[in-house]
Amino acid sequence: MSSGRVIFIDLARALAVVLMVAGHTSSALLAGRYKAGPWFDAWVFQRGLTSALFLLLAGFAFSVATTRHWSAHLHVSGAVVTRVRRFGLFIVLGYALHFPVPHVSELATASDLQWRSFMAVDVLQLIGVTLIAVQALVLVTRTRRAFMLAAFAASAALLAAAPAAWRTDWTSLAPMPLAAYVSPATGSQFPVFPWAAYVFAGAGAGQLYARWGAAHLAAFARWGMLAPGVALIGAGRLYLEGLPSDVAIRAGACLLILGVTAHVSGRLAQLPHVFGAVAQESLLIYFVHLCIVYGSIWNPGLWQVWGDGLTPAATMAAVLAVVGAMVALAWQWNRLKHARPRAARWVSVAAGAVLIGRLL
């Protein structure tokens, strides 16, 4: 069980991370005159698919990891506190990437546009907040079966409520920091409606995998992923409209990818370490590659230098360079964490101190 599980999850997460880095880099650097036609439309769909896949896997991995020590997560234990603290770090880093000014002393002069950009919800805030909610669901439901059913129900409810949530003017009903979590009208790219539905669906699927699929991986890939994936795509194209249709098609396509990945992992005795490193260091890769590609309050990025100005060939070269750099970073950092954990901890503290010092 453990070998198949690690291979399956790590292979899928590594794929999602690489697609994410490639998507952000190409989006930032490819010249506008090339952003048209069927190839571009397929690329846009793939980018949205990568986000959905990343969120599904976040819920899936949470669920499988929780199953290992289920009883430890049924009350506010040290394990739960540690986990919530980590999810809180996701939220902090998400806001840090959009800090409105280069130095804290300049906050008083930040414009309304800068504050709105800072409060907009990106994928890190969404994952952090949603996984805290999923952990709370574990505390409430108590049993794995009840948790699985509640997770799927929450996913369906979020999707069903999304159109109405998008039509509502939340800025008149709640403070901007809260309204940003509900509607894209505030500038948020990943509001809870409907993006959190992917995380809850992944959590439910993770329980299904832990209860049945780990021991019957081929059958789980076929009937727990491929068949539902085809059904969701069919429902999205034939019976649904608007946002629910889009979410169903993306979720179905993600399940097809995961089903194929599960089949492939069943034929692998061991996954090369680099895949596991990329999967395990996805948070580091996300933070660093965004700083490299789009820049941050700490540094200018590739977008500031070549943004929307490269040919497809030059863009591909940049994509390969950034992806290669992120894979190398993840590989070396993961090795350091396992070989010299104390040194890795001090490097983390020093890096955090430097970033905070630059703000102050």
C-alpha positions in Angstrom: 0.0 0.0 0.0 2.6 2.5 1.0 4.8 2.1 -2.0 1.9 2.4 -4.5 0.5 5.3 -2.6 3.8 7.3 -2.5 4.5 6.6 -6.2 1.0 7.6 -7.3 0.7 10.8 -5.3 4.3 12.0 -6.0 4.1 11.3 -9.7 0.9 13.2 -10.0 2.0 16.1 -7.9 5.4 16.4 -9.7 3.5 16.6 -13.0 1.2 19.3 -11.7 4.1 21.3 -10.3 6.0 21.2 -13.6 2.9 22.2 -15.6 2.3 25.0 -13.2 5.8 26.5 -13.5 5.7 26.1 -17.3 2.3 27.7 -17.5 3.3 30.8 -15.4 6.5 31.3 -17.3 5.0 31.0 -20.8 2.1 33.2 -19.8 4.4 36.0 -18.5 6.8 36.0 -21.4 5.1 35.0 -24.6 4.4 38.0 -26.9 0.7 39.0 -27.2 0.7 38.5 -31.0 1.1 34.8 -30.5 -1.7 34.5 -28.0 -4.5 33.5 -30.4 -5.8 30.5 -32.3 -6.6 26.9 -31.4 -3.2 26.2 -29.9 -3.5 29.1 -27.6 -7.1 28.1 -26.6 -5.8 24.6 -25.7 -3.0 26.1 -23.7 -5.4 28.3 -21.8 -7.5 25.2 -21.0 -4.4 23.4 -19.8 -3.5 26.2 -17.5 -6.9 26.1 -15.8 -6.6 22.3 -15.7 -3.2 22.5 -13.9 -4.8 24.7 -11.1 -7.7 22.2 -10.7 -5.3 19.3 -10.6 -3.1 21.0 -8.0 -6.1 21.6 -5.8 -7.5 18.1 -6.2 -4.2 16.7 -5.2 -4.0 19.0 -2.2 -7.2 17.5 -0.8 -6.3 14.0 -1.9 -2.9 14.1 -0.2 -4.4 15.6 3.0 -7.0 12.8 3.1 -4.5 9.9 2.6 -2.1 11.4 5.2 -4.9 11.9 7.7 -6.0 8.3 7.3 -2.6 7.1 8.5 -3.2 8.6 12.0 -6.9 9.1 12.0 -7.4 9.0 15.7 -4.8 11.7 16.3 -6.8 14.2 14.2 -10.2 13.7 16.0 -9.3 16.2 18.7 -7.1 19.3 19.0 -3.8 17.4 19.4 -0.3 18.4 18.7 -0.5 16.9 15.2 -3.6 19.1 14.4 -1.9 22.2 15.8 1.2 21.6 13.7 -0.9 20.9 10.6 -3.0 24.1 11.0 0.2 26.1 11.6 1.5 24.8 8.3 -1.7 25.7 6.5 -1.5 29.2 8.1 2.0 29.5 6.6 0.4 29.0 3.1 -1.9 32.0 3.8 1.0 34.2 5.1 3.2 33.4 2.1 0.3 34.0 -0.3 -0.2 37.5 1.1 3.6 38.1 1.2 3.8 37.6 -2.5 1.4 40.5 -3.0 2.6 42.8 -0.2 1.6 46.3 -1.4 4.8 48.2 -0.8 8.6 47.4 -0.7 9.0 48.6 2.9 6.6 48.5 5.9 7.2 52.2 6.4 5.5 53.0 3.1 2.2 51.3 4.0 0.6 54.6 4.9 1.1 55.8 1.3 -0.2 52.6 -0.4 -2.9 53.3 -3.0 -6.4 51.7 -3.0 -5.3 49.6 -6.0 -2.3 48.3 -4.2 -4.4 47.3 -1.2 -7.0 45.6 -3.4 -4.2 43.6 -5.1 -2.8 42.7 -1.7 -6.2 41.4 -0.4 -6.9 39.4 -3.6 -7.0 35.7 -2.9 -4.5 33.5 -4.8 -4.0 29.8 -4.8 -1.9 29.7 -1.6 -4.5 31.5 0.5 -7.2 29.3 -1.0 -5.4 26.0 -0.2 -4.5 27.2 3.3 -8.0 28.3 4.3 -9.7 25.3 2.6 -7.4 22.7 4.2 -8.1 24.3 7.6 -11.8 23.8 6.8 -11.2 20.2 5.8 -9.4 19.6 9.0 -12.3 21.0 10.9 -14.6 18.7 9.0 -12.5 15.7 10.3 -13.1 17.0 13.8 -16.8 17.2 13.3 -17.5 14.1 11.3 -15.3 11.8 13.4 -15.5 8.7 11.1 -13.8 8.2 7.8 -17.0 7.3 6.0 -18.9 10.3 7.3 -15.9 12.5 6.4 -15.9 11.1 2.8 -19.6 11.8 2.3 -19.4 15.2 3.9 -16.4 16.2 1.7 -18.2 15.2 -1.5 -21.3 17.0 -0.3 -19.4 20.2 0.5 -17.8 20.0 -3.0 -21.2 19.8 -4.7 -22.6 22.6 -2.5 -19.7 24.9 -3.3 -20.2 24.3 -7.0 -24.0 24.7 -6.9 -23.7 28.0 -5.0 -20.9 29.4 -7.1 -23.1 31.2 -9.8 -25.1 33.0 -7.1 -22.0 33.8 -5.2 -20.4 35.4 -8.2 -23.6 37.5 -8.9 -23.6 38.9 -5.4 -21.9 42.2 -4.5 -20.0 41.0 -1.5 -18.1 44.2 -0.9 -21.4 45.7 0.3 -22.0 42.8 2.7 -18.5 42.1 4.2 -15.1 43.8 4.6 -12.9 43.6 1.5 -10.5 41.0 3.0 -13.5 38.6 3.5 -15.3 39.5 0.3 -12.1 38.6 -1.6 -12.5 35.0 -0.6 -16.0 34.7 -2.1 -16.0 36.5 -5.5 -13.6 37.2 -8.4 -15.1 40.6 -8.7 -12.7 41.8 -6.0 -9.7 40.8 -8.2 -9.3 37.3 -6.6 -8.1 34.6 -9.0 -9.0 31.7 -6.7 -12.1 32.5 -4.6 -13.6 29.8 -2.5 -16.6 29.5 -4.9 -15.9 27.3 -6.8 -12.2 26.5 -6.5 -12.5 25.1 -2.9 -14.8 22.4 -4.4 -11.8 20.8 -6.0 -10.0 20.5 -2.7 -13.1 18.9 -1.0 -13.6 16.6 -3.9 -9.9 15.5 -3.7 -10.4 14.9 0.1 -13.4 12.7 -0.6 -11.5 10.8 -3.4 -8.5 10.3 -1.0 -10.7 8.5 1.5 -12.1 6.3 -1.3 -8.6 5.5 -2.3 -7.5 4.7 1.3 -10.5 2.5 1.8 -10.4 0.6 -1.4 -8.0 1.8 -4.1 -4.7 1.3 -2.3 -5.2 -2.5 -2.3 -6.8 -2.5 -5.8 -5.0 0.3 -7.6 -5.9 -0.8 -11.2 -9.6 -1.1 -10.3 -9.6 2.2 -8.5 -7.9 3.9 -11.5 -10.6 2.5 -13.8 -13.7 2.9 -11.7 -12.7 5.6 -9.2 -11.1 8.0 -11.7 -11.4 7.2 -15.4 -15.1 6.3 -15.4 -16.1 9.3 -13.2 -13.9 11.5 -15.3 -15.6 10.5 -18.5 -19.0 11.0 -16.8 -18.1 14.5 -15.6 -16.9 15.6 -19.0 -20.0 14.2 -20.6 -22.3 16.0 -18.0 -20.4 19.2 -18.4 -20.8 19.2 -22.2 -24.3 17.9 -22.5 -26.3 18.9 -19.4 -24.6 21.7 -17.5 -24.0 25.3 -18.5 -21.7 28.2 -17.5 -19.5 27.8 -14.5 -20.8 24.4 -13.3 -20.1 23.1 -16.8 -16.6 24.4 -16.8 -15.8 23.0 -13.4 -17.2 19.6 -14.3 -15.2 19.4 -17.5 -12.0 20.4 -15.7 -12.6 18.0 -12.8 -13.3 15.2 -15.3 -10.1 15.9 -17.2 -8.1 15.9 -14.0 -9.6 12.5 -13.0 -8.5 11.2 -16.4 -5.0 12.4 -15.8 -5.0 10.9 -12.3 -6.4 7.6 -13.6 -3.6 7.3 -16.2 -1.0 8.3 -13.6 -2.3 5.6 -11.2 -2.1 3.0 -14.0 1.5 4.1 -14.7 2.5 4.0 -11.0 1.2 0.5 -10.7 3.9 -0.6 -13.1 6.8 1.2 -11.3 8.7 -0.5 -8.5 10.3 2.7 -7.4 10.0 6.4 -8.4 13.3 8.3 -9.0 14.1 10.6 -6.1 13.8 13.8 -8.2 10.0 13.2 -8.7 9.5 12.8 -5.0 11.6 15.9 -4.3 9.6 18.0 -6.7 6.3 16.8 -5.2 7.4 17.3 -1.6 8.8 20.8 -2.2 5.9 22.2 -4.2 5.4 25.1 -1.7 9.1 26.1 -2.1 8.9 25.9 -5.9 5.7 27.9 -6.0 7.0 30.7 -3.9 10.4 30.9 -5.6 9.3 30.5 -9.2 6.7 33.3 -8.8 9.4 35.6 -7.5 11.6 34.7 -10.5 8.9 34.9 -13.2 6.7 37.8 -12.0 9.0 39.5 -9.5 8.1 40.5 -6.0 8.7 43.3 -3.4 12.2 41.8 -3.0 13.3 41.5 -6.6 12.4 42.2 -10.3 11.4 39.2 -12.3 11.6 38.0 -15.9 8.3 39.6 -16.6 9.8 43.1 -15.8 12.6 42.4 -18.3 10.9 40.5 -21.2 7.2 40.5 -20.3 4.9 39.8 -23.2 7.8 40.2 -25.6 9.3 36.8 -26.5 8.8 34.5 -29.5 7.6 31.0 -28.9 11.1 29.6 -29.3 12.6 32.0 -26.8 9.7 31.4 -24.4 10.2 27.7 -24.6 13.9 28.2 -23.8 12.9 30.3 -20.8 10.4 27.7 -19.7 13.0 24.9 -19.8 15.4 27.1 -17.9 13.0 28.0 -15.1 11.6 24.4 -14.8 15.2 23.0 -14.7 16.2 25.5 -12.0 13.1 24.7 -9.9 13.7 20.9 -10.2 17.3 21.4 -9.2 16.3 23.6 -6.2 13.8 21.1 -5.0 16.2 18.2 -5.4 19.0 19.8 -3.5 16.8 21.3 -0.8 15.0 18.0 -0.2 18.4 16.2 0.1 19.6 18.7 2.6 16.4 18.4 4.7 16.8 14.6 4.9 20.6 14.5 5.2 21.1 17.5 7.5 17.8 18.6 9.0 19.4 20.9 11.5 21.3 22.8 8.8 18.1 23.0 6.7 16.2 24.5 9.6 18.8 27.2 10.1 18.8 28.0 6.4 15.0 28.4 6.5 15.3 30.7 9.5 18.1 32.8 7.8 16.1 33.1 4.6 13.0 34.2 6.5 15.0 36.7 8.5 16.5 38.2 5.3 13.0 38.5 3.6 11.5 40.1 6.7 14.6 42.4 7.2 14.2 43.7 3.6 10.6 44.7 4.4 11.6 46.5 7.6 
